Each structure stands twice: as structure tokens, then as C-alpha cells.
Amino acid sequence: MKKILLIFFSLCIFWSLPAESNTLTIKKNRVIKTKGDVFYKWPHKWKFSYSMDYWKPYAIKEITNNVRYGKTALRFELRSGSCGKTPGGWDDCKNGPFGSERHELTPADQNKRISFNGNVWHTISWYIEEFNTPLKGHNSIWQIHNAGDWAPMFNTDLTSEGLYWQRRTACNVPKIYKNYNAKGNDNCSSKWKENANVKIMKRDEIFNNWNDVVMNINYTTKDSGYLKMWINGKIVYHYQGPIKPPKNGEEWASDSYMQFGIYRMAENGVHPHTQINYYDEIRYAKKKCSKLKLEQLGYSCDKLESQDIEIDTLFN
């Protein structure tokens, strides 16, 4: 009898535990809807990178069991061979030497133009489950992009040595890219002397823990543009120069924004491993750091803004 009661009591405890659930929903137009607090004051909605033919229930979830702050976070899962097509016809399975795989969120700009302009502050916290497969190729956590798929101004590159911040702003400056017989994303390279590839984190700092990124960006086509970045309370990068590409008729798309998720391209074929990234505390503010409420994450705007680092420019 005691054994039966013990089993019954144990089952009651098990049944009373909150079941892990996915509170993210996605519409036919690829726009996601969250119920938790992943986003704070963010000015636009988000959509899945591929057409809905490539959506999988595990691709992006809103979960509660691994969060940076608050109640929920987003869990991204990318399995080997998870390439696809956008509604516009771009095929990641065929483009590039070996094709790309991605589960990303981009601005939901179907019905209106979305762009950051002027002095903007934003944050993103991320957590990557460690995997043992060697990193060969390209693996992005988040990007600062512009519409029209011109060269991304900034993007992360996760390598076996650590995390790199790749700057390609020179690819969007006509007086520079013309010298390389390039245009926008065509023939653009972070290896140009006017661009940069800067290590911002060591490998042993990256996996199985939350990392907090704060960025202050002046989105402009002018030389007064800049990007400052802090990771876990320490300044790791400062760029001075134009951020947005110039407007030049319809061929240039100068709308600029952030996108995030897993975007990878293997050096010798598709990646053999499943990758899981978590994202949380995606916050937005205009002009003032104080509007981000960073004290909730354990940081002080005064301490962040008092830090200096060598400035990267187009003509270093």
C-alpha cells in the first residue's frame, strides 16, 4: 500500500510540473508572433527567412527553459541540409560554391519600408550549444544588413579560433568598389584593405553560456556614421564611417536593419551537425542608452560609454 501511495504521489508531482511548450506561432506570410518578452520596444515585426514550404516546427520556437532574462527566449535549430528558397526565388541550395543553410528572422517588410535611421541603440543576447564538428566555412549569429541583398555592412563569423566581426561597408561606397570592378555584393570581400575582419571573442568564451551584445549605431550614408559594440560589458569594436549605402535610383537599397539566427555555409559541402542557438533580450531605443534598461541585465550605461578602443575606419 505504501508503495502504491508513493507511486501515486510521484505521479502527482510529475503531472503538476509545467510542460515545456512552444508559444511561437507563424502565419502563412512567414510573420512570427511571440507571446513572451523576447523583444523590448522593437519597432517592427519579424518573418522567417525562407518560404513556408521550408518551415519546420523545430526551426524556431519560443521557450521558457533557457532564458537570459524574463520569461521566454527564442530557440533556433538548424539541421544538416536545411537550405531553402525565398519567395523571391533566391535558392540557398544552389547559390555559392556549396550552398548555404539558414534559419533566420528578418524584418517583416511586406507592407512597409523598414529602416533604422540616425542614432540607434540595440541589444541582442545569444547562447550557442557547443558542437564538436570543426568550423570550416561561414557561420553567422547576427548581421547588420540592408535591403536589396547588397553586401551586409556587418556580420558575425563563428570560426574555430573564435568570433569575428566582418565589416564590408567599403563595398557600398561607389568610389571604393569601382576600383575593384565590383558592385554591392558582387565580388565584395572583407579582405579589401578598406574593409575589416576583427576578432571580438575567443572560442572558449562563446559556447554554453549567455553573451550580451550592446550596439550603438549611427545609421547614415555620411562619414559621421559609426558603430560601437560591447560584449558582456566590455567594448570590443568601434567603427567610424558611412553605415548605409547611398541612394542611387532603384538599384541601391539604403534601408538598413538587423537580422539574426543561424546562417552558415560549409567550406567542403553541407555542415554535418545540428546547431542550436538561443536568442533573448532584443531591445531597441533611439538616441539614449538609458532607454534600454540595461540595469536589468547587470550593466551601467555610464560604464559602457566611458570605455574606449582603437577606431576602425575605411582607410586604416
N, C-alpha and C positions, 0 to 999 in steps of 0.2 A: 504494500500500500504506500509506504514512504517513497519507494522508487517511482511509482506512478505519479505521486504528487510532485516529486522533484522534476520529472519529465514535463508535466503539465506546466509547472512554474517556469521552467526554462523556455518552453514554447511561448508562454505569455510574454516573457521579456523579449524574445525574438520578434514576435508579431507587433510589439509596441514600438520597436525601433523604426525610425523614419527610413523608408526605402529611398535609395538614390534614384532620382528621376531627371529627365531632360525637360527643361522648361522653355527651350528654344523652339520656335515654330518658323517655318519658311513658306512663303507664298509662291504662286506659280510664276510671278515675275522676279523670283530669286531674292526678294527682300526678306530679311530675317526680322523676327520680333522677339525681344527678350522680356522676361518678367522680373528680373533681379536688378542689381545695381552695378553691373559691369561698367556702364557708361555714365559719366557725370558731365552734364551741361554740353554734351556733344551736339553740334549744330545740324547734323544730318543723319539719315538712316543708312543702313549697310545692306549690301547684296552679295550673294555667292558669286565667285569668280567665273564659274562655268555655267553652261546652260543646264536646265533642270534634268536633262537626260543623264547627267553625270552626278547628280546629288545622291548621297548615301546617308542613311540615318546616323551613322557613326562619324560622318565628316566633321561636323561642328555641333557641339552640344553645350547647353548651359547647365552647369553642375554646381553642387554645393560642397563637395568633399575635399576640394583643394582650391582654396581662395586666398588671395593676398590680403583683402580687407573687405568687410561687409558680408553679404550673404551668398553671392554667386560669382562664378568665373566662367570663361569660355574654354572648352576643351576641343582642340583640333587633332584629328587623326588622319595621317596620310600613309596609305599602304603602297607597297611596290606596284608600279604600273598605273597609278591614279592620275593619268593625264586625261585631257578632255578638250572640248571646243567651247569657245564663247559663242553667244548668239550671233555675233557679228561675223563668225566664220574662222576666227583665229584658232589654229589647231596646234596645241602644245605637243601632241604626239608626233607630229611631223616636223615642226619648226626647230631649228637648231641642229647641231650635229647628231644628237641622240634623243632629242625631245626633252620636255620638261614635265614635272608633276607639281600640282599645286592644289591646296585648299586655302583660299584667301578670302578676305572680305574687302570689298572696295566700295566707294561711295555709291549710294543708290541715286544715280543722277538721270533716271529715265525722263522725268518730267521737268527738271530744272537744272540749271548750271550750278555746279558746286565748286567753290574755290576758297582757299584761305588767302586773305589779303592783309598786308601790314603786319603789325607786331602781334604774334600769337604765341601762347604758351600751351603745350600739351604734354601729357604723360602717357606712358604705357608700361605696365608691369607684365613680365613673362617668366615662365617656368618651363624648362625642357627636360623631359625624361631622358636620362643618359642611354645611349646605344653604343655598341661596341664596334660597329662597322666603320672602317676608315672613311673619313670625309674627303672625297675626291670629286671636284666639280664645284657647283654653286649651291648654297643653301641659305635662303633669306628668312629673317624673322619678321622684319617690318621694313617699309620703304616710304620715302617721301617722293611722290610721283606727280606727274602732270597728265592731264587728259590728252587723248590722241595717241597714246603709247609712244611718245617721244622718249628720249633717254631719261630714265629716272634720275632726278638730281642727286638723291642719296639713297643708299640701300645697305643693309647689313649683309655680311658674308660669313657664315659659320664654317670654319676650317678646322683641321686637326691641330693647328697651332693656337687657335683662339678665335675671337670675334673681330672682324674687320669692318670699318665704315668706309664704304666706297663713295667717292664724290665724282659726279660726272657733269657738273654744272657747265664746264667748258664746251661740252657737246651741244649745248643750247645757245651758244654765243656765236653769231654768224662770222665775226671777224677772226674767230679761232678755228671753228670747224671747217671753214673753207680752205684753210691751209693744209688740212688733212684729206681733202677731197671727200669729206663726209658731210652728213646732214642729219641732224637729230639723232635718232637711234641707229641709223645706218653707218656702220664702220666706227661707231663710237667705242672708246675704250677708256677704262680707268687708268691705263698705263700712260696716257698722254702726260707730258710734263706739266700741263695746265690743270690736270685732274689730280686725284689723290686716292690712296688706299692705305688707311691708317688703322693700326691695331688698337682696339679700345678695351678689350678684355682678354685675360689669359684663359686658357682652356679649363683649368681647374676651378675657375670662378663661375662657370656657366651652368653646369647641369645640376638637376635635382634640388634646386632652391629658387626662390623668387628673386628676380632682379628688377629694380625700379629705374625707369628712364624718365628724365625730365628734359624737355626741349623748349628753348625759346628761339623762335624763328621770325625774322622779318621778311615776309614774302613780298618780294618786289623784283622788277627787272633791272633795278639800278644797282650801282656799286655799294650803296648803303645797306644792301641786304646782308643778313648774317644768320648763322645757326650756331647756337650754343647747346651743348649736351652734357648732362650729368648722369652718371650711373651709380646707384646706391649712395648718393650724397656727394660724389666726387666728380669734378669737372674732367671730362675725358676728351673733349673736342670743341674747337671754336673756329668757325669759317667766316670769312668776310668777303662779300661779293654778291653778284646777282644770284637770286634763287630761281625765279620764274623765267621761262624763255620769253623772248619778245613777241609781241603781237605782229603778225605779218600776213594779213589776209586770213584765209581759211586754212592755210597749210600749217600754221602754228596754233597749237592749243595751249594757252597760257594758264588755264585753270589748274590749280595746284592743291594737293591734298595728301593725306597719309593713307596707306593701306597696310594690312597686316595679315599674318597667317604663315603657312609653310609653303615656300616656293623653292623648288630645288631642281637642279639639272646635273646628272651624273657625268663624270668625265669619260667613262667607258661603258655606257649603257645605263639602264634604269637603276635606281638605288634598290638594293636587295632587302632593306629593312623597313619596318613600320616606324614612323616618327610621331610622337605625341607632344604637342605644345599646349600650354595653358596661357591665357591672357586675362588680365583684370585691370581695374583702375585706369580706364581710358578716359582721361579728363581733358577739358578744354577751357581756355579762358582768353580773353582779349587783354593785351597790354600789361596786366598785373599778375605777377606770380602768386600773390596772396589769395587770388580768387580760386586757386586750385585746391586750397585747404590741405596743403602738404603735411601739416602737423598731424593729421590723421595717420599718415604713413611714417611718421617719425622724423620729418625733415623741417628745416627752417629756411624760408626764402632768403633771409638776410645772409645766412651762412653760405647758401648756394651762390648767390650773386656776388659775394665777396671774393670768390675764387678766380684765379687766372690760369691761363695755359697759353702756350705758343699758338699764334693765329695762323691758320691755313688760308692762303689766297690763291687766286687763279694763276699768279705769276711768281710763286715761291721759288 
